[in-house]
């Protein structure tokens, strides 16, 4: 069977068999293993205890978790698939390194340059401009979860790496651009089989204002707010990873809407209310030990399965770090959640952890660090990191 996890020792493999996760993020009507609610008599999480570590001590734990993940969980394009590798790029952007079999290279630069890996399946799309012979780019959705598991997922994550629209990308041996990919996404918006636009919102609002409108390939009219309306119509508890993906995509769009000074009316007002509701639920369902609920935004719960804890707590924390400002993130209950995720990272050092769950948690830690302490590079060679962020191999 295709390897879906990181390289580990025999002891780690035995432990993994006890706490393994499935490859993809599935529906979360309930946890895969029983979860025991931990709450006060009034139904809410226990009050935050005194004695939190200093801010410097918290920073040390965050950096240790991220440094270990960056340096010690190195993936290989010959052993892991795009599902694992592109999630790593979400957390560490163009600094994220993978082995190409001979050396370590930027994973983002590798795929832009036409590098091969299982599950990275891009195809020439529709003819966009006959005179210029310009074609779109289609990213195939893969049911086996080696590749893209949701419509526009890869472009959603790649767009968060600040790729310009004129960034070159090699598809089937031909040089194209990110603009070609984005233009195809706009045409194909009517072909989304599940009306799941979390990642579509991520990538389109990275390049266009939130009042942007366009026509799909069938001539129908679309705009960003329409995507927001569709996303708000879904049941979070029946969505991938407890609805955290929906909320992250929606919140990224909302943040860009607010940053542009646009009015919070219509669907944007409804979205503001949904974001606040999810923040309140994350706090209400927090466990006594600081961990976030294994049932996401649905109800309290604490899974005994350590791998499930990485996925649920990491996804919810990622949403919190996207949706909250610096002052909100410095609340004690958020600090306790961050510290719990750091503790889980320490506990799983010797374990092969499912990459999607791990890197969403890492992304949350990266965002928390940036907002509270400022950004940092994780590459050993700072000059190499700058080069990786600006150039292709």
TALINGI-V34181 format. One record per pair of residues at least 12 apart in sequence whose ideal C-beta (glycine too) atoms are under 8 Angstrom apart, sorted by sequence separation. I is the first residue (numbers start at 1). GAP is how many residues later the second one is. D is the distance in whole Angstrom. If there is no record, write none. Layout:
i & gap & d
I & GAP & D
I & GAP & D
This chain:
i & gap & d
94 & 12 & 5
96 & 12 & 7
98 & 12 & 7
124 & 12 & 8
125 & 12 & 5
165 & 12 & 7
166 & 12 & 7
169 & 12 & 7
211 & 12 & 7
212 & 12 & 5
234 & 12 & 6
285 & 12 & 8
75 & 13 & 6
85 & 13 & 6
124 & 13 & 7
125 & 13 & 4
139 & 13 & 7
165 & 13 & 5
166 & 13 & 7
211 & 13 & 7
287 & 13 & 7
289 & 13 & 8
94 & 14 & 5
123 & 14 & 7
124 & 14 & 7
139 & 14 & 8
164 & 14 & 7
165 & 14 & 4
210 & 14 & 5
211 & 14 & 7
254 & 14 & 7
285 & 14 & 6
294 & 14 & 6
320 & 14 & 6
93 & 15 & 7
94 & 15 & 7
100 & 15 & 7
122 & 15 & 6
123 & 15 & 5
139 & 15 & 5
163 & 15 & 5
185 & 15 & 6
209 & 15 & 8
210 & 15 & 7
231 & 15 & 6
282 & 15 & 7
285 & 15 & 4
287 & 15 & 5
294 & 15 & 6
122 & 16 & 7
139 & 16 & 7
208 & 16 & 7
281 & 16 & 4
284 & 16 & 8
285 & 16 & 7
296 & 16 & 6
345 & 16 & 7
122 & 17 & 6
123 & 17 & 7
165 & 17 & 7
254 & 17 & 5
295 & 17 & 7
320 & 17 & 7
344 & 17 & 8
80 & 18 & 8
89 & 18 & 5
121 & 18 & 7
122 & 18 & 8
185 & 18 & 7
186 & 18 & 7
231 & 18 & 7
232 & 18 & 7
253 & 18 & 8
254 & 18 & 7
291 & 18 & 7
294 & 18 & 4
4 & 19 & 5
88 & 19 & 6
89 & 19 & 5
121 & 19 & 4
185 & 19 & 7
205 & 19 & 6
231 & 19 & 6
278 & 19 & 5
293 & 19 & 7
294 & 19 & 8
296 & 19 & 7
297 & 19 & 8
158 & 20 & 8
204 & 20 & 6
292 & 20 & 7
296 & 20 & 6
317 & 20 & 6
341 & 20 & 6
77 & 21 & 6
78 & 21 & 8
86 & 21 & 7
121 & 21 & 7
182 & 21 & 7
250 & 21 & 6
254 & 21 & 7
292 & 21 & 4
316 & 21 & 8
317 & 21 & 7
69 & 22 & 8
70 & 22 & 6
76 & 22 & 6
77 & 22 & 7
85 & 22 & 5
182 & 22 & 7
228 & 22 & 6
291 & 22 & 6
74 & 23 & 7
75 & 23 & 5
76 & 23 & 4
77 & 23 & 6
78 & 23 & 5
119 & 23 & 6
201 & 23 & 7
204 & 23 & 7
293 & 23 & 7
341 & 23 & 7
342 & 23 & 7
74 & 24 & 7
75 & 24 & 7
76 & 24 & 8
77 & 24 & 7
250 & 24 & 7
251 & 24 & 6
292 & 24 & 4
313 & 24 & 7
317 & 24 & 6
341 & 24 & 7
70 & 25 & 8
74 & 25 & 6
76 & 25 & 7
86 & 25 & 8
182 & 25 & 6
228 & 25 & 6
250 & 25 & 7
292 & 25 & 6
70 & 26 & 8
121 & 26 & 6
155 & 26 & 6
190 & 26 & 4
191 & 26 & 8
201 & 26 & 5
227 & 26 & 8
70 & 27 & 8
119 & 27 & 4
120 & 27 & 7
121 & 27 & 8
155 & 27 & 7
189 & 27 & 5
190 & 27 & 7
200 & 27 & 6
201 & 27 & 7
247 & 27 & 7
313 & 27 & 6
314 & 27 & 6
338 & 27 & 7
118 & 28 & 5
119 & 28 & 3
186 & 28 & 5
188 & 28 & 7
190 & 28 & 5
247 & 28 & 7
313 & 28 & 6
82 & 29 & 8
118 & 29 & 7
119 & 29 & 7
187 & 29 & 6
188 & 29 & 7
224 & 29 & 7
74 & 30 & 7
155 & 30 & 6
186 & 30 & 7
187 & 30 & 4
190 & 30 & 6
197 & 30 & 4
201 & 30 & 7
338 & 30 & 6
247 & 31 & 6
313 & 31 & 7
75 & 32 & 8
85 & 32 & 6
137 & 32 & 7
190 & 32 & 8
77 & 33 & 7
152 & 33 & 6
189 & 33 & 5
197 & 33 & 6
198 & 33 & 7
86 & 34 & 8
120 & 34 & 8
137 & 34 & 5
197 & 34 & 6
282 & 34 & 5
310 & 34 & 6
82 & 35 & 5
195 & 35 & 5
232 & 35 & 7
243 & 35 & 8
309 & 35 & 6
81 & 36 & 6
82 & 36 & 7
83 & 36 & 6
186 & 36 & 7
80 & 37 & 8
81 & 37 & 4
82 & 37 & 4
151 & 37 & 8
282 & 37 & 7
77 & 38 & 7
80 & 38 & 8
81 & 38 & 4
82 & 38 & 4
189 & 38 & 8
196 & 38 & 8
229 & 38 & 5
232 & 38 & 6
282 & 38 & 6
306 & 38 & 7
310 & 38 & 6
77 & 39 & 7
82 & 39 & 8
137 & 39 & 6
195 & 39 & 8
228 & 39 & 5
232 & 39 & 6
329 & 39 & 6
77 & 40 & 4
228 & 40 & 7
135 & 41 & 7
151 & 41 & 5
225 & 41 & 6
278 & 41 & 7
279 & 41 & 7
306 & 41 & 6
307 & 41 & 8
139 & 42 & 7
151 & 42 & 8
156 & 42 & 7
157 & 42 & 7
160 & 42 & 7
165 & 42 & 6
225 & 42 & 5
232 & 42 & 6
236 & 42 & 8
306 & 42 & 6
315 & 42 & 8
318 & 42 & 5
329 & 42 & 6
330 & 42 & 7
137 & 43 & 5
151 & 43 & 8
156 & 43 & 3
159 & 43 & 6
210 & 43 & 6
225 & 43 & 7
228 & 43 & 6
290 & 43 & 8
310 & 43 & 6
311 & 43 & 7
314 & 43 & 6
318 & 43 & 7
321 & 43 & 5
329 & 43 & 6
136 & 44 & 5
137 & 44 & 4
155 & 44 & 7
156 & 44 & 7
159 & 44 & 4
196 & 44 & 8
279 & 44 & 6
307 & 44 & 8
310 & 44 & 8
314 & 44 & 7
317 & 44 & 7
320 & 44 & 7
321 & 44 & 8
135 & 45 & 7
136 & 45 & 7
151 & 45 & 6
152 & 45 & 8
156 & 45 & 8
157 & 45 & 8
158 & 45 & 8
278 & 45 & 8
279 & 45 & 7
292 & 45 & 5
306 & 45 & 8
311 & 45 & 8
315 & 45 & 5
318 & 45 & 5
319 & 45 & 8
322 & 45 & 6
326 & 45 & 5
134 & 46 & 7
138 & 46 & 6
150 & 46 & 6
151 & 46 & 8
153 & 46 & 5
156 & 46 & 4
160 & 46 & 7
199 & 46 & 8
202 & 46 & 8
206 & 46 & 8
210 & 46 & 6
290 & 46 & 3
291 & 46 & 7
307 & 46 & 6
311 & 46 & 3
314 & 46 & 5
315 & 46 & 8
318 & 46 & 4
321 & 46 & 4
325 & 46 & 7
326 & 46 & 6
122 & 47 & 8
124 & 47 & 6
136 & 47 & 6
137 & 47 & 5
152 & 47 & 4
156 & 47 & 5
159 & 47 & 4
198 & 47 & 5
202 & 47 & 5
205 & 47 & 7
210 & 47 & 4
286 & 47 & 6
290 & 47 & 6
307 & 47 & 6
310 & 47 & 5
314 & 47 & 3
317 & 47 & 4
321 & 47 & 5
324 & 47 & 8
123 & 48 & 7
124 & 48 & 6
136 & 48 & 3
150 & 48 & 7
151 & 48 & 7
152 & 48 & 5
155 & 48 & 4
159 & 48 & 7
198 & 48 & 5
201 & 48 & 4
205 & 48 & 4
275 & 48 & 5
292 & 48 & 7
310 & 48 & 6
313 & 48 & 7
314 & 48 & 8
317 & 48 & 8
122 & 49 & 5
123 & 49 & 7
150 & 49 & 6
151 & 49 & 7
200 & 49 & 8
201 & 49 & 6
290 & 49 & 6
291 & 49 & 4
311 & 49 & 7
315 & 49 & 8
318 & 49 & 7
108 & 50 & 7
122 & 50 & 7
124 & 50 & 7
138 & 50 & 7
152 & 50 & 8
196 & 50 & 8
198 & 50 & 7
199 & 50 & 6
202 & 50 & 5
206 & 50 & 8
210 & 50 & 7
247 & 50 & 8
283 & 50 & 6
286 & 50 & 7
290 & 50 & 4
307 & 50 & 7
311 & 50 & 8
314 & 50 & 6
321 & 50 & 7
112 & 51 & 8
136 & 51 & 7
152 & 51 & 6
198 & 51 & 3
201 & 51 & 7
202 & 51 & 7
205 & 51 & 5
209 & 51 & 6
211 & 51 & 7
286 & 51 & 7
289 & 51 & 7
310 & 51 & 6
317 & 51 & 8
128 & 52 & 7
197 & 52 & 7
198 & 52 & 7
201 & 52 & 4
205 & 52 & 8
210 & 52 & 6
244 & 52 & 6
108 & 53 & 5
209 & 53 & 8
242 & 53 & 7
243 & 53 & 6
244 & 53 & 8
291 & 53 & 8
242 & 54 & 2
243 & 54 & 6
108 & 55 & 8
112 & 55 & 7
114 & 55 & 8
125 & 55 & 7
128 & 55 & 6
241 & 55 & 7
242 & 55 & 6
282 & 55 & 8
112 & 56 & 7
114 & 56 & 3
128 & 56 & 8
242 & 56 & 7
112 & 57 & 5
113 & 57 & 6
114 & 57 & 7
111 & 58 & 8
112 & 58 & 7
126 & 58 & 6
210 & 58 & 8
24 & 59 & 8
83 & 59 & 8
114 & 59 & 7
125 & 59 & 4
237 & 59 & 8
23 & 60 & 6
236 & 60 & 8
237 & 60 & 7
126 & 61 & 6
236 & 61 & 6
237 & 61 & 5
83 & 62 & 5
125 & 62 & 8
236 & 62 & 8
83 & 63 & 6
125 & 63 & 8
82 & 64 & 7
83 & 64 & 6
81 & 65 & 4
82 & 65 & 5
83 & 65 & 8
81 & 66 & 7
82 & 66 & 7
83 & 66 & 7
6 & 67 & 5
86 & 67 & 8
90 & 67 & 4
93 & 67 & 7
94 & 67 & 6
255 & 67 & 7
86 & 68 & 6
89 & 68 & 6
93 & 68 & 5
251 & 68 & 7
255 & 68 & 8
6 & 69 & 7
89 & 69 & 7
93 & 69 & 7
87 & 70 & 7
90 & 70 & 6
241 & 70 & 7
242 & 70 & 7
245 & 70 & 8
248 & 70 & 6
252 & 70 & 6
86 & 71 & 6
241 & 71 & 8
244 & 71 & 4
248 & 71 & 5
251 & 71 & 5
7 & 72 & 7
82 & 72 & 7
86 & 72 & 7
89 & 72 & 6
244 & 72 & 6
247 & 72 & 5
251 & 72 & 5
242 & 73 & 7
6 & 74 & 8
241 & 74 & 5
242 & 74 & 7
244 & 74 & 7
248 & 74 & 6
244 & 75 & 5
3 & 76 & 5
4 & 76 & 8
247 & 76 & 7
3 & 77 & 7
4 & 77 & 7
2 & 79 & 7
4 & 79 & 8
4 & 80 & 7
150 & 90 & 7
126 & 91 & 7
156 & 93 & 7
150 & 95 & 8
2 & 116 & 7
244 & 116 & 8
241 & 119 & 8
24 & 121 & 4
23 & 122 & 4
23 & 123 & 8
25 & 124 & 7
24 & 125 & 5
2 & 144 & 6
29 & 208 & 6
28 & 209 & 7
29 & 209 & 6
28 & 210 & 8
27 & 211 & 6
28 & 211 & 7
27 & 212 & 7
28 & 212 & 8
27 & 213 & 7
28 & 213 & 6
26 & 214 & 7
28 & 214 & 4
25 & 215 & 4
28 & 215 & 8
24 & 216 & 8
25 & 216 & 4
25 & 220 & 7
168 & 224 & 7
45 & 238 & 7
45 & 239 & 6
44 & 240 & 5
45 & 240 & 7
43 & 241 & 8
45 & 241 & 4
46 & 241 & 8
45 & 242 & 6
46 & 242 & 4
45 & 243 & 7
39 & 246 & 8
38 & 249 & 4
39 & 249 & 8
38 & 250 & 5
38 & 251 & 7
45 & 255 & 7
35 & 258 & 8
35 & 259 & 5
35 & 260 & 6
39 & 261 & 5
37 & 262 & 7
38 & 262 & 6
31 & 263 & 5
37 & 263 & 4
31 & 264 & 6
37 & 264 & 6
38 & 264 & 5
30 & 265 & 7
36 & 265 & 7
37 & 265 & 7
35 & 266 & 3
36 & 266 & 6
28 & 267 & 7
35 & 267 & 6
88 & 267 & 7
28 & 268 & 6
30 & 268 & 8
35 & 268 & 5
36 & 268 & 8
87 & 268 & 5
91 & 268 & 5
34 & 269 & 8
35 & 269 & 8
87 & 269 & 5
90 & 269 & 6
91 & 269 & 8
28 & 270 & 7
31 & 270 & 6
33 & 270 & 6
34 & 270 & 8
85 & 270 & 8
90 & 270 & 7
92 & 270 & 7
32 & 271 & 8
33 & 271 & 6
84 & 271 & 4
87 & 271 & 8
88 & 271 & 5
91 & 271 & 4
31 & 272 & 5
33 & 272 & 5
83 & 272 & 7
84 & 272 & 7
87 & 272 & 4
91 & 272 & 4
32 & 273 & 7
83 & 273 & 7
87 & 273 & 7
90 & 273 & 5
31 & 274 & 8
92 & 274 & 7
33 & 275 & 6
80 & 275 & 7
91 & 275 & 6
32 & 276 & 6
62 & 276 & 7
65 & 276 & 8
69 & 276 & 7
31 & 277 & 6
58 & 277 & 6
65 & 277 & 5
68 & 277 & 7
72 & 277 & 8
61 & 278 & 7
64 & 278 & 8
109 & 279 & 6
113 & 279 & 5
52 & 280 & 6
58 & 280 & 7
62 & 280 & 6
65 & 280 & 4
75 & 280 & 8
112 & 280 & 6
113 & 280 & 6
31 & 281 & 8
58 & 281 & 7
61 & 281 & 4
65 & 281 & 7
68 & 281 & 6
64 & 282 & 8
95 & 282 & 6
97 & 282 & 8
106 & 282 & 4
109 & 282 & 7
52 & 283 & 6
95 & 283 & 6
109 & 283 & 5
110 & 283 & 7
48 & 284 & 4
52 & 284 & 7
95 & 284 & 5
109 & 284 & 5
48 & 285 & 5
73 & 285 & 7
19 & 286 & 6
21 & 286 & 4
25 & 286 & 8
53 & 286 & 7
92 & 286 & 6
19 & 287 & 5
20 & 287 & 6
21 & 287 & 7
52 & 287 & 8
106 & 287 & 7
19 & 288 & 4
45 & 288 & 8
48 & 288 & 6
105 & 288 & 6
21 & 289 & 8
69 & 289 & 7
21 & 290 & 6
69 & 290 & 8
95 & 290 & 5
69 & 293 & 5
95 & 293 & 6
94 & 294 & 5
95 & 294 & 7
94 & 295 & 5
66 & 296 & 6
93 & 296 & 7
65 & 297 & 8
66 & 299 & 6
65 & 300 & 6
66 & 300 & 7
62 & 303 & 5
66 & 303 & 7
62 & 306 & 7
63 & 306 & 7
62 & 307 & 5
71 & 307 & 8
70 & 308 & 4
71 & 309 & 8
59 & 310 & 7
62 & 311 & 8
67 & 311 & 6
66 & 312 & 6
59 & 313 & 8
63 & 313 & 7
59 & 314 & 5
55 & 317 & 8
55 & 318 & 8
23 & 331 & 7
25 & 331 & 6
19 & 332 & 7
21 & 332 & 8
22 & 332 & 7
24 & 332 & 7
21 & 333 & 4
23 & 333 & 7
20 & 334 & 7
15 & 335 & 7
16 & 335 & 6
15 & 336 & 5
16 & 336 & 5
21 & 336 & 6
12 & 338 & 5
11 & 339 & 7
12 & 339 & 5
13 & 339 & 7
12 & 340 & 6
9 & 341 & 7
8 & 342 & 7
8 & 343 & 7
8 & 344 & 4
7 & 345 & 7
6 & 346 & 5
5 & 347 & 4
6 & 347 & 7
5 & 348 & 7
5 & 349 & 7
6 & 349 & 7
4 & 350 & 7
5 & 350 & 7
4 & 351 & 8
